[in-house]
Amino acid sequence: MWELVKAGGWLMLPLVLCSIFMVAIALERIIRLKKSVVLPQTLLIGPQQNAAQVIQKLNSDVALQRTTLGRVFAAGAASGHQTEQYARAQMEVVASQEIGYLEKNINFLGTLSAVAPLLGLLGTVLGIIESFLMIDVGTTSDPVLMMPGISKALITTAAGMLIAIPALFAYRYFQRLVQEYVAELEQQATLFHADLFYHSDVGVNLQKAS
């Protein structure tokens, strides 16, 4: 493997860096976008659970308060004594911040999927140029002299594609996953707000965890 990296020339350095960034971002997003961290099942509003029960769980479990949905619900519960418009605005502000966290670094994966093949293509062009420069038309036309440049061109091209393909798959997957989370987050926030102000007398506010 190291021999291939050396044979690919100096352009293999940015390609290796791209691969490291891709793997690091993908692993970080896999951990951060676990459903239990974003939309824990125990906080979902539904036929079996209302806003009052959710607030009680948030009061008793600090870990739930640190989830994406927990922070949005906490903003609404903390504003329960205010008007419904104020509570809705607070929830929207927190939700907007949380969505930003969910989307963090995903666009960078898309950038890597576009940059990596371009770097590979650049390596191809430079390798071919090097191949032709190795032949002095006036003295010799030995095709063997072209082999190092052609080898470099093929290696950088393959490396660029090997990075771009999984990066593109990861980008599309995480993008779709975040869209699904955002849709469900908006639905849950609407249900929580409606239940908080119209369907139940919730007389408890979220207590700050010490």
N, C-alpha and C positions, 0 to 999 in steps of 0.2 A: 504493500500500500504506500509506504513512504517513498519507494522508488517511483511509483506513478506520480506522486505529488511533485517530486523533484523533476521528473521528465516533463511535467506540464509547464514548467517555467514560473516566472514571478506572478502570473495571473492566478495561479493556484492559491496564493495567499488570501486574496479577497474572497475567492470561492470557498475556501475552508472556513473563513470567518462567517460567511453567509450561512454555511451549514450549521455552525455552532449556534448562531443566533436563532435559526429556524428550530432546532431541537429544543433550545432553552425556552423560547416563547411558547412552543407547543406544549411542553411539559407544564409550564407555569399556568397556561390557560386551562389545561385539563384539570389541574388542581383547583383553580379559582372558579371554574364553571361547573363544578359538581352541583347537582340539583339540590343536595342537602345543604349546600352553602348559600344557594340563591333562593330557592323556593322550598323550604322544609315542609314536609307533609303535615307535620303537627300544627302548622300555622295557617293552613289553607281554610278559607271561609267556605262553608258549604251547608248542606242540610243538617249535618251532625254538629256543627260548630258555628257560634256567632261571635260578634266582636268582643263581647264581655269575656268569653272564655279565652279568646286569643290574648287579650290584655292580661288576664290572670297568668297565662303561661309566660308571657314576656316578663312580667314582674318577678316570676320565680326562677327564670332560667336566663342567665346572662349570655350564654352561648347563642340562644335564639335571637337576642337583641343584636347580635353581631352579624346576622345574616342579612342579605339584601332585602328580603320581604319584611324581616323584623324591623329594620330601620325605617322603612316606609310606614309600617303600621305604628311604630313608636311615635313618629312625627304627627300622625293623625290623633293618636290617643293623648299625646301631650297638649294638643290644641282642642281637646274635647269640650272644654269650658268656653271656647270662643265660638264665633259664628261658623256655620258650615263652609262658607266661602273661604274663611281664613284657614280652616283645617285642610280644605282641599288644596289651597295654594301651598301650604307647608308640605303636604304629601307630594305634590308635583315637583317642588324644588328638590326634595330628597330623592325622589325617583329619578329625576334628571341626572343628579350626581351619581347615583348608583348605576344607571345605564352607561354613563361615561366610564365607570370602572369596569363594567362587563365588556365593553368594547376596546379596552386598553390593549395596545400592541397588535390587535388583529389586522389592522390596515398595514402594519409593518410586514406581516406575513405576505400580504398581497404584493407589497413592494419587492420583497425578496424573490417571489415567484416570477416577477418581471425582470429584475436586474440580473439574476443568475444566468439565464440563457443569453442575455446580452453580453455578459462577461465571457461566457463560453464562445460566443460568436466572435468577439474581439480576439480571443485567443486563437480561433481558427484563422482569422485574417492574418494576424501577426505570424502564425506558424507557416502559412503558405508563402507570405512575403519572405520569411527567413529561408524557406526551401529554395526559392528562385534566386535569392541573393547568394546562396552557397555555390551556385553554378556560374562559373566565369565562362560566358559564351565564347570568348576568344581563345580559350585554352582547352577546356574539357566540357563534356556534357554527361559526365557520369551520374546516372540517376540515384546512385547510392547516397550521394551527398544531400539529396533532398529528404531522406528518410527522417532525420531528427526533427526537422520543421514540421513534416506531415504528422509525425507521432505527437508532437506538442499540440497541433491543431485538433487532432482527434481526442486527445485526453481532456483538453479544456472544454471542448464541446460536450463530451459525455458527462463531465463533472457538472457543468451548468445545467444540463437536463436532469441529472439525478437530484439536484437540489431543487430545481423549479417545480418538478412534478409533485413531490410530497408537500412542498410549501403551498402550492395552489390548492391541493386537496384539503389541507389543514385550514387554509383561509376560508374556503367555501363552507367547510363543516362548522367552524366556529361562528362564522357570520350567520349561518342558518340557525344555529343553536341559540345565539343571542336574540335573534328575531323572535323565536318561539318563547324565550324567557320574558322578553319585553311585553309580548302580547298577553301572556298569563299574568305578569306583574300588574299590568294596567287593569285587567279584569278583577284581580283580587283587591286592588286598591279601591276600585269602584264599589265592589261588594262591601268592603270594610267601611267605607265612608257612608254608604247608604244605611247599613245596619247600625252604625254608630249614632246617626242623627235621626233616623226615621223608624227603625224597627225594634230598637231596644233602649232601655234606660240604663246607659252605661255610666255609673257614677264613680268609676275608678280611673285614675290617671296613672300612666306609666311612671313608676318610681325609678329614679336614676340609680344605677348599680354603683355601689361603692367600690 
